């Protein structure tokens, strides 16, 4: 048995065709057939049902599961050997929210591309509540999001702190209200809120519940960027991340209405799986990320 045979079996399970598997592996169809026949002879069993479409037998499915594990071990071995060169390199799949991606990732990724050109990154956008599951399940390598739960299988480190604020258009009546409104102003206020699977919305709902307020929600959107555009058009007020509106505040297209009840800091940090092997790219990324000053993330520039 060799690695090539295992790769062939895995490819057949995906393509359900000897011919298509050969095309992907740059092998002739007879060569693919010979590799599978060699495996079957060595283990004295039938792994592939050759009727069309090609499928794996029950024993083939068991063999496939172990083949994937062995190929994963081989890939880890290759990465460990590559790490011996002491040159940080590799691929990182990063998961974060849309607002965080727009606010801080450009500066972070520019730094890494400049300092470590062999580290490649793929970014997936998701709600903070999804980041934990995605890291734990291995769908992403690193998450950056609100630190909202404790999980013994995950490690985290705080990068900076954020708050959620009531924001309105400069044309909104609250901008001219004197004295500054209280939380009671939210009772009848048309609100544009984040969807219920987001950290910001869960925080806001807790505030509503605590003060026995039934909000007048006129719109729900999954992205702070979408919400900002709606608020700029004066279609309603919103409660969103303060850091996400930095540019709009500087341009004067949005205004913050301070509410004492919202003055709660929320830690934003990096999340990764405990006990997993960290290749050189991950080690360098986490080390530098956790070593960056808070101003690197919350700068108004």
Buried (B, 14 or more C-beta within 10 A) or exposed (E): EEEEBBBBBBBBBEBEBBEBBBBBBEBEBEBBBBBBEBBBEEEEBBBBEEEEEBBBBEBBEEBBEEBBEEBEEEEEEEBEEBBEEEEBBBBBBBBBBBBBBBBBBEEBBEBBEEEBEBBBBEBBBBBBBBBBBBBBEEBBBBBBBBBBEEBEEBBBEEBBBBBBBBBBBEEBEBEEEEEEBEBEBBEEBBBBBBEEEBBBBBBBBEBBEEEEBEBEBBBBBBBBBBBBBBBBEBBBBBBBBBBBBBBBBEEEBBBBBEBEEBEEEBBBBBBBBEEEEBBBBBBBBBEBBEEBEEEBBBEEE
